[in-house]
Amino acid sequence: MNEYKTHPALQTDNYVRVTTLVPDKYGIIQLSNDLLVAMHEADMSSLKDDATEDVSLNASVIDNFTQLADAMEYLAKDMGIEAKFKF
């Protein structure tokens, strides 16, 4: 008898097509995509040559980053560890 157990972090009905179907319980793939789009839009709308400050202070970028960080923390919690971020 072959018992198959899945990790709590992978127990989901939410799958995203990347190249193959990937379990995405916390929406990390979509949140990562949203963050990259927000960063690109903030960069394109900046009038400065170096848009780093405009991108990092953009409300949409901050919101998307916060949501992604929260999702990563929940994933780490499901994996039995604590997520630590260096800012």
C-alpha beads as a LAMMPS data file, in Angstrom:
LAMMPS data file: protein, C-alpha beads

87 atoms
86 bonds

1 atom types
1 bond types

-500.0 500.0 xlo xhi
-500.0 500.0 ylo yhi
-500.0 500.0 zlo zhi

Masses

1 110.0

Atoms # bond

1 1 1 0.000 0.000 0.000
2 1 1 1.410 3.351 -1.044
3 1 1 0.193 6.182 1.181
4 1 1 0.395 9.589 -0.419
5 1 1 0.387 12.587 1.901
6 1 1 0.506 16.154 0.687
7 1 1 2.003 19.051 2.548
8 1 1 -0.554 21.491 4.042
9 1 1 0.887 24.272 1.875
10 1 1 -0.100 22.297 -1.235
11 1 1 -3.592 21.271 -0.132
12 1 1 -5.666 23.507 -2.357
13 1 1 -8.244 23.588 -5.106
14 1 1 -6.651 26.699 -6.612
15 1 1 -4.377 25.823 -9.526
16 1 1 -2.708 28.203 -11.955
17 1 1 -1.498 27.265 -15.426
18 1 1 2.119 28.288 -15.741
19 1 1 3.683 25.619 -17.919
20 1 1 1.829 22.900 -16.072
21 1 1 -0.844 23.218 -13.429
22 1 1 0.720 24.574 -10.248
23 1 1 -1.006 24.557 -6.859
24 1 1 -1.266 28.153 -5.666
25 1 1 -3.109 28.059 -2.356
26 1 1 -2.210 31.634 -1.438
27 1 1 -2.283 33.241 -4.869
28 1 1 1.473 33.876 -4.841
29 1 1 1.800 33.563 -8.609
30 1 1 -0.940 36.128 -9.269
31 1 1 0.322 38.443 -6.520
32 1 1 3.854 38.311 -7.949
33 1 1 2.503 39.160 -11.376
34 1 1 0.432 42.035 -9.946
35 1 1 3.496 43.423 -8.146
36 1 1 5.595 43.352 -11.306
37 1 1 2.832 45.088 -13.281
38 1 1 2.460 47.776 -10.592
39 1 1 6.229 48.341 -10.544
40 1 1 6.330 48.626 -14.333
41 1 1 3.422 51.094 -14.398
42 1 1 5.030 53.219 -11.663
43 1 1 8.317 53.202 -13.569
44 1 1 6.668 54.180 -16.861
45 1 1 4.685 57.011 -15.265
46 1 1 7.727 58.499 -13.531
47 1 1 9.231 61.611 -15.059
48 1 1 12.638 61.037 -13.465
49 1 1 15.609 59.337 -15.101
50 1 1 16.062 57.203 -11.969
51 1 1 12.530 56.167 -10.993
52 1 1 13.570 54.021 -8.012
53 1 1 12.055 56.374 -5.432
54 1 1 8.833 56.853 -7.401
55 1 1 8.401 53.102 -7.758
56 1 1 9.118 52.332 -4.095
57 1 1 6.712 55.027 -2.862
58 1 1 3.894 54.181 -5.281
59 1 1 0.713 53.195 -3.376
60 1 1 -0.116 50.356 -5.743
61 1 1 3.379 48.885 -5.441
62 1 1 3.258 49.116 -1.635
63 1 1 -0.178 47.463 -1.528
64 1 1 0.835 44.616 -3.852
65 1 1 4.099 44.064 -1.981
66 1 1 2.252 43.896 1.356
67 1 1 -0.213 41.343 -0.012
68 1 1 2.626 39.225 -1.424
69 1 1 4.567 39.386 1.861
70 1 1 1.434 38.290 3.758
71 1 1 0.917 35.369 1.379
72 1 1 4.549 34.317 1.849
73 1 1 4.114 34.450 5.627
74 1 1 1.016 32.228 5.427
75 1 1 2.890 29.782 3.189
76 1 1 5.815 29.662 5.616
77 1 1 3.408 29.132 8.529
78 1 1 1.849 26.174 6.695
79 1 1 5.346 24.786 6.153
80 1 1 6.050 25.053 9.885
81 1 1 8.583 27.865 9.724
82 1 1 8.577 31.617 10.240
83 1 1 9.151 33.906 7.278
84 1 1 11.803 36.544 7.898
85 1 1 12.184 39.465 5.547
86 1 1 15.176 41.780 5.357
87 1 1 14.102 45.237 4.287

Bonds

1 1 1 2
2 1 2 3
3 1 3 4
4 1 4 5
5 1 5 6
6 1 6 7
7 1 7 8
8 1 8 9
9 1 9 10
10 1 10 11
11 1 11 12
12 1 12 13
13 1 13 14
14 1 14 15
15 1 15 16
16 1 16 17
17 1 17 18
18 1 18 19
19 1 19 20
20 1 20 21
21 1 21 22
22 1 22 23
23 1 23 24
24 1 24 25
25 1 25 26
26 1 26 27
27 1 27 28
28 1 28 29
29 1 29 30
30 1 30 31
31 1 31 32
32 1 32 33
33 1 33 34
34 1 34 35
35 1 35 36
36 1 36 37
37 1 37 38
38 1 38 39
39 1 39 40
40 1 40 41
41 1 41 42
42 1 42 43
43 1 43 44
44 1 44 45
45 1 45 46
46 1 46 47
47 1 47 48
48 1 48 49
49 1 49 50
50 1 50 51
51 1 51 52
52 1 52 53
53 1 53 54
54 1 54 55
55 1 55 56
56 1 56 57
57 1 57 58
58 1 58 59
59 1 59 60
60 1 60 61
61 1 61 62
62 1 62 63
63 1 63 64
64 1 64 65
65 1 65 66
66 1 66 67
67 1 67 68
68 1 68 69
69 1 69 70
70 1 70 71
71 1 71 72
72 1 72 73
73 1 73 74
74 1 74 75
75 1 75 76
76 1 76 77
77 1 77 78
78 1 78 79
79 1 79 80
80 1 80 81
81 1 81 82
82 1 82 83
83 1 83 84
84 1 84 85
85 1 85 86
86 1 86 87
